[in-house]
Amino acid sequence: MENRPNLQIYALGGTIAMVPAATPGVHPTLTADDLLAAAPELSAFAQVSAETLLNKGSANISFDEVAMVCRKVAQSDCDGFVVTQGTDTMEETSFLASLLHQGKQPIVFTGAMRSPTQPGADGKANLVAAALTAVADKTPSVAVVMNDEVHHPFYVTKAHTSNVAAFQSVVRGPIGQIAENNVFLHPFQNHPTFDTPDGFAPIALLTALLDDDGRMFDHILDAGYKGLVIEGFGAGHVSEQIADKLADIAKSIPVILSSRVRAGVVFEKTYGYRGAEMDLLSRGLVPAGRLSGRKARILLSLLVSLYGEGWQQEFSNVVKHV
C-alpha cells in the first residue's frame, strides 16, 4: 500500500460538482473533497489529495486559469493529476494545457454529462477512470477521459449536448480505453510545448455562413483583436465578398483558415476560384491543417503572445503534429 502513486485532484466546478440550490436548476457546489469522498475506491490504487481551485461553469474558465493549473502541476511532485471541470469547454482547456504543460506527470481532464442527482450520473465513474489513467504507464502529458475512453486533446471534441458518450475524437478515435481497472493505450505522437506568456493575445473566431454580407469582419481591427480565425466552408472556402475582407485584415494581423466541418484537413492546392483555399492562402491566410477553429484560436493566441511576428513557424510546427 505504501507504494501507491501520489495523485492530486484539482476541482474547477462543472456538472460533476452541481447539485440543486435555492434557485432553480443545479449549480456548482460540491468541492474536491466532496468528489473524493464519493469515490473511496480511489484509495485502493493511489494516495489521493484534493483541492478546489474554482467552482464555476466551464464557460467562465479563462486562459489564465488554465495556466494557473499548469503552474500548480509544475510545482508539485505528485505522480499524476486529475482536473475535474465542466464539459462545455473541456476540449479547449485540455488543448491549452497540452501546449503549456512541459512536465511528464500526466494531467487528465474529466467531468460529467449528468449531475450527481440525476439517474445514471456518470461523474464518479469518470473520476475513477481518469484517476486510473493519471497514474498509468505511458499516459500522454495531457489527456481527456470520459465514458471509459482516453482522448488526446488535439483531436477530442464534445459532439452531443447530453449523451454520456458525448466526447469523440473524429480524426483518429480514442487513444485508449479503461476496462476492469486497467488502462489500455495506443501509441501517440508527442507535440511541441511552450512557456506560459505574461498574457494571452485576443483572437477572434468567425464562421463562414451562407449569404452573409460579412459586416462582423469590418470591426475586427477596430476592436483590437491581434488575430482572426475563420472557419470556412468545406475544405477552406468563403464567399468572394468575405475573401476580400479577409485579405485586407491579413495585411494587419494573422488570419488562420480553418474549416467549420468537424473532420478533415484544410486544403492548400486544389480549388483555385476566388474565395477558395488557393486564393485565400495566396493573399496571406495560413492553413490550420486538421485543427478546429476553436483550437486554432487558442494556439494562435499563445504564439502571438510569445513570439509576436515570429508566430507562424511555430504554428506550422504544431499543425504538423495533428
Rosetta blueprint (number, residue, H / E / L):
1 M L
2 E L
3 N L
4 R L
5 P L
6 N E
7 L E
8 Q E
9 I E
10 Y E
11 A E
12 L E
13 G E
14 G L
15 T H
16 I H
17 A H
18 M E
19 V E
20 P E
21 A L
22 A L
23 T L
24 P L
25 G L
26 V E
27 H E
28 P E
29 T L
30 L L
31 T L
32 A H
33 D H
34 D H
35 L H
36 L H
37 A H
38 A L
39 A L
40 P H
41 E H
42 L H
43 S H
44 A H
45 F L
46 A L
47 Q E
48 V E
49 S E
50 A E
51 E E
52 T E
53 L E
54 L E
55 N E
56 K E
57 G L
58 S H
59 A H
60 N H
61 I L
62 S L
63 F H
64 D H
65 E H
66 V H
67 A H
68 M H
69 V H
70 C H
71 R H
72 K H
73 V H
74 A H
75 Q L
76 S L
77 D L
78 C L
79 D L
80 G E
81 F E
82 V E
83 V E
84 T E
85 Q L
86 G L
87 T L
88 D L
89 T L
90 M H
91 E H
92 E H
93 T H
94 S H
95 F H
96 L H
97 A H
98 S H
99 L H
100 L H
101 H L
102 Q L
103 G L
104 K L
105 Q L
106 P L
107 I E
108 V E
109 F E
110 T E
111 G L
112 A L
113 M L
114 R L
115 S L
116 P L
117 T L
118 Q L
119 P L
120 G L
121 A L
122 D L
123 G H
124 K H
125 A H
126 N H
127 L H
128 V H
129 A H
130 A H
131 A H
132 L H
133 T H
134 A H
135 V L
136 A L
137 D L
138 K L
139 T L
140 P L
141 S L
142 V E
143 A E
144 V E
145 V E
146 M E
147 N L
148 D L
149 E E
150 V E
151 H E
152 H L
153 P L
154 F L
155 Y L
156 V E
157 T E
158 K E
159 A L
160 H L
161 T L
162 S L
163 N L
164 V L
165 A L
166 A L
167 F E
168 Q E
169 S E
170 V L
171 V L
172 R L
173 G L
174 P L
175 I L
176 G E
177 Q E
178 I E
179 A E
180 E L
181 N L
182 N E
183 V E
184 F E
185 L E
186 H L
187 P L
188 F L
189 Q L
190 N L
191 H L
192 P L
193 T L
194 F L
195 D L
196 T L
197 P L
198 D L
199 G L
200 F L
201 A L
202 P L
203 I E
204 A E
205 L E
206 L E
207 T E
208 A L
209 L L
210 L L
211 D L
212 D L
213 D L
214 G L
215 R H
216 M H
217 F H
218 D H
219 H H
220 I L
221 L L
222 D L
223 A L
224 G L
225 Y L
226 K L
227 G E
228 L E
229 V E
230 I E
231 E E
232 G E
233 F E
234 G L
235 A L
236 G L
237 H E
238 V L
239 S L
240 E H
241 Q H
242 I H
243 A H
244 D H
245 K H
246 L H
247 A H
248 D H
249 I H
250 A H
251 K L
252 S L
253 I L
254 P L
255 V E
256 I E
257 L E
258 S E
259 S E
260 R L
261 V L
262 R L
263 A L
264 G L
265 V L
266 V L
267 F L
268 E L
269 K L
270 T L
271 Y L
272 G L
273 Y L
274 R L
275 G L
276 A L
277 E H
278 M H
279 D H
280 L H
281 L H
282 S H
283 R L
284 G L
285 L L
286 V E
287 P E
288 A L
289 G L
290 R L
291 L L
292 S L
293 G H
294 R H
295 K H
296 A H
297 R H
298 I H
299 L H
300 L H
301 S H
302 L H
303 L H
304 V H
305 S H
306 L H
307 Y H
308 G H
309 E H
310 G H
311 W H
312 Q H
313 Q H
314 E H
315 F H
316 S H
317 N H
318 V H
319 V H
320 K L
321 H L
322 V L
